[in-house]
Amino acid sequence: MTTQLIDYRNGIYAFDAGYLRPQLAAIHLIESAGRAAFVDTANFQVLPAALAALAERGLGPEAVDYVILTHIHLDHAGGAGVMMDAFPNAKLVVHPRGARHMIEPAKLWAGVEAVYGKERAAELYGPPRPIAAERVIEAHDNTVLRLGTKELLCIDAPGHARHHITIVDTQACGIFTGDTFGICYRECDNAAGEPFLFPSTTPSQFDPVDMRDSIERMIALDPEAVYLAHYSRLAPPRPLAEAMLRRMDDSIRIARQAKANGTSTRDGLAAYLLTEAKTHGCTLPDEKVLELWELDIELNAQGLDLWLNSASRT
């Protein structure tokens, strides 16, 4: 198998996971002094592309020191088991809240089946393979991983999920943000190549205060670029963070209005994001944009409503 490996010329590479459609899920490969780490894994079908990426860099499976999960949602963690089986020297790096679900994934899998149904869940994700506890590193806040000559700093990054970390490549001055920094489908870039970013407020652990704090902490590190799972390198990060947080605040306002008026958060969110994308300069037809965003809008609306109902009870 061949894979198109994007070389960012700083020891960071990206390739398409092949998950559902092109440019939906990026897998990042970090390389230093002949050692390698993967950030996020998409689903169980990722292994051939991961092996091809290593081979393109002249590396074998034994060169992989870490498989790092930003969080354990299965579009990020579903391929962890097959990767760990294939990479004999690798340790799995995951937030402490997520570690037990990677070691014994039965509860995680039951939740996925409840959402998707047994047949669709199996088609998309697995089920996930358990990972031996002795091969798991719990990445507490400020955990440092050494990869060749690089240091990778893991920092706690809730907001999208409480089991979320981001990974700072201090040498490359880049941050792997998972979903905390938002979602950016590159089909919606404008004519100048400027990306359109919006928040991921999916259930059940969205928290706007945590999300803002996590993003502000990342920006305070003054990164040259951020690397998103959906989808890859964005720069410069600061104005993108400002736009994303504004859209988060607007999304909350839309959810509040929908609750007060007895209308649909989903419909309000779809109309708002479509207007924002067109103002940004996205040239895709409206129906194509909504097709790309269909699942995200549905999940974002569910997450906003769940958070709003939870907040109203406290």
N, C-alpha and C positions, 0 to 999 in steps of 0.2 A: 504494500500500500504506500502511496505517496501522499504527502500532506503539504499544503502551502503554509510555510513557516514564515511569519512576519518577524524580521530582525530589527529591533529598536536600537541596536548598536550600543547597548549599555549592559549587556549580559541578560537582557530580558527579551523573550520571544513569545509570540502568541500564535495559536492555531485554532481553527474552527472545530468545535467538538462534534459537529454533525448532528446535533440534538434538535430534532423536529424540523428545522429549516436553517438555511445558511444565515450567518451573522446573528444568531440568537444567543449562543453561549460560547464564550472564548475561554480557552484553557491557556494559562500562562506557564511558561517554562523559564526558570531562572538557572543560569549556569555560571559557575566560577571555578577556575582552576581544575577543570575536569569533573566537578561534582555538580549535581543537578537537584532541583526541587520543582515540583508541580504545585500550582495554586489552583484549587478547585478541580473537579473531576467530571462534571456533568453526569451522564448516566452510565450504565454498565457497558454501553457500546463504545466507550471512549478508547479502550486499550490499543487497538490497531493504530489509531492516529497518534497516540502518545508514544508508542514504540517507533513509529516513523519519524516523529519529531526528534527523538533521541538519536536515531540513526543518522539523520541529516546533520546533526552536530558531531557525529563521530563517536557517540556514546552508546553504551549498552545498558541493560536494565540494572546492572550492579552499581552504576554510577549515581543512582538516585538515592539521596540521603533522606528526603522528606516528601511526603504528600501532605499538603497543607490545605485545610478546609476553612474557608472564611466563616461558614456556618453549615448546618446539617440539613437544610432543605435539599431534597434529592435531585434537583437540577444542578446542585453544586457538589453534593456528596454521594450521589448514587453510584458513581464509578470507583469509590474509594476501595472497596473490597477487591475488585479485580486488579486494580493497580497494586495494592499491597501484596497480593498473591504473586504478581509478576516481578516485583522489585524486592529482592531478598534482603537488601541492606536498609530499606526505607523504614522510617518512623512516621506514623500518622500524627499530625499536629492539629489539634482541635480545641475549641473552648472547653473549659471544665464542665459546663452545663451540657455539652454535647457528647462528651467522651463516652458516657455509659451507653448512649444510644448507638454508637459505632461498635462498641464491644458486644452488646446484645441488642440487635436492632428490632426485636419483635414488636415492641410497643410503637416504635417509629413507623414500622411497616403497617401495623394495624391502623394507624391514623391515616396513612396514605391510601390504603384500601377503602377506608370509610369515605374519603373524599372522591376518589376516582372510580371506585368499584374494583373488584378483584381482577377482572380481565384487563381493563385499561391500565391499572397499576402495574401488573406484570409486564405488559407490553412496553410501558414507558421506563420502568425503573428496576425490574429485578426479579425477585426481592434482593435487598442488599445482603452482602456476605458479612458475617461477623468478623471482627478483627481482634487478634489476641491482645489482652490488656498490656502485656509487657512491651508491645510495639507502639503503644499510644503515649504521646506527650500531651499533657494538659497545659495549654498555653494560657497561663494566667497573665494579667496585665503586666506589661513590660518584660515578658519573657524574651530572651535573645537566643536566636538560633545562629550557629556558625556554618556557613556554606562556602567552602574554599576560602577565598579572601574576603567574602562578603559577610556582613552582619544583617540579619533579618530580625527586626523588632516587631513583636506581636503586641498589639494594644487592644484593650476591650473596646468594642464599638457597638453598643446596643442602639436601638431605634427601630431598625427593621426586625430584629430578633434579639432576644436576650442572650442567645448562644452565639453571638457574632464577634469575630475579631477582624481587624485589618492588619496588614503586614507591610512594614516599612522597609524598603531596600535602601539603607542609608547611603550606600555607595552610589547607586543610580539616582538617588533623590526622587524615588517614586513610591507610591502607596497602592497596594492591591486592596480594593475597597469592597469586594463582594457586592452586596446590594444596599449597603448603608448610604452610599453616595448617590444612589438612584440608578435609573435605567436609561440607556441611550442606544436606541436602534439606529444604526448608521444610514439606513435608507431614508431617514428624515433629516440628514444633514442638508444645509442650504447650499446655494450655488458657490459660496465661498469655502465650503467644506466645514462650516461651523456646526457643531453637534447640538441636538435638541435633547435636553435631559429633563426627566420628571421623577418624582419620588416613588419608591416602592413601599406602599402603606399596607401590605398584605396582612391578613390575620395570621396568628392571633396575638402577636406581641408588638405590634406597632405602637410606638410612643414618641410623640413629636418633640417633647423636651429632650429625651435621650438622643433622638436623631440629630437635633440641632447641636447638642453638646458634642456628639461624636464627630460631626462634620467640622465644627469649629476647632476641635482638637487636631484634626488632620490638617486643616489649613494653617494652623499655628506652626506646624512643622515646615511650612513653606516648600512643599513639594514642587518639582518641575512638572510632574504629570501624575495622574491617577490612572489606574488600570482596572476597568470594570469587567465583571463577568458578562454583562450585557451592555456595551460591547467594546472592550479593550481600551486603548490608550486615549486619554483626553487631556488637553493642555490648552491654555493655562488653567489650573483648577479653580482659582479664587472666584472669577466671575461666574463660572459654572455652578459653584457652590451657592452663590448668591441667588442665581436664577432658580436653582432647585429648591432652596428653602422658601423662596417666595411662592413657588408653585405648591409646596407643601402647605403653607399657610392658606393659600387660596383653596386648596382641596378641603381643608378643615372647614373653612367658611361655607363651601358648597354643601358639605355634609350637614352642618348645623342648619342651614336654610332648608334643606330637604326634610330634615326631621321636623322642623317647625311647621312646614307647609304640607307635610304628608306626601311628598313627592319622592322621586327616585334619585338617590345619590349617584347611582351608576349613570343615568342619563345626563345629569348635570355635569358630572366629571368628564364624560365623553365630549360633550359640547365645549366645555372649557378647554380641554387639552387640544382639541382640534383647532380651536381659534388661536391658541398659543402657538401651535405648530405652523399654522399658516402665516401668522405674524412674523415668526422666525424666518420664514422663507422656504419651508418644505414644499416641494412641487408635486408630490404624489397626489393622486386623486383622493378625495375624502374617504371613499369607500375602501381604498387600499390601506390608508393610515389606520382606519378603524379595524380593519382585518388584522393588521400587525399587532395592534394594541388590545384586541378583544379580551384575551385572558387577563392581561394586566389590569385593564379597567375594571373588569368584574371583581378580581381579587382586591384591588385597591379600594373599591367601594365597600366590599365586605369588611375589610380591615378598618376603614374609617368609621363605619357604622358600629362595629364591635367596640372600638376604642371609645367612641362617643357615648355609647350606652354604658360602658364600664365607668367612664369618667363621671357620668351623671349620678351614679350610685355611691360615689365617694364624697 
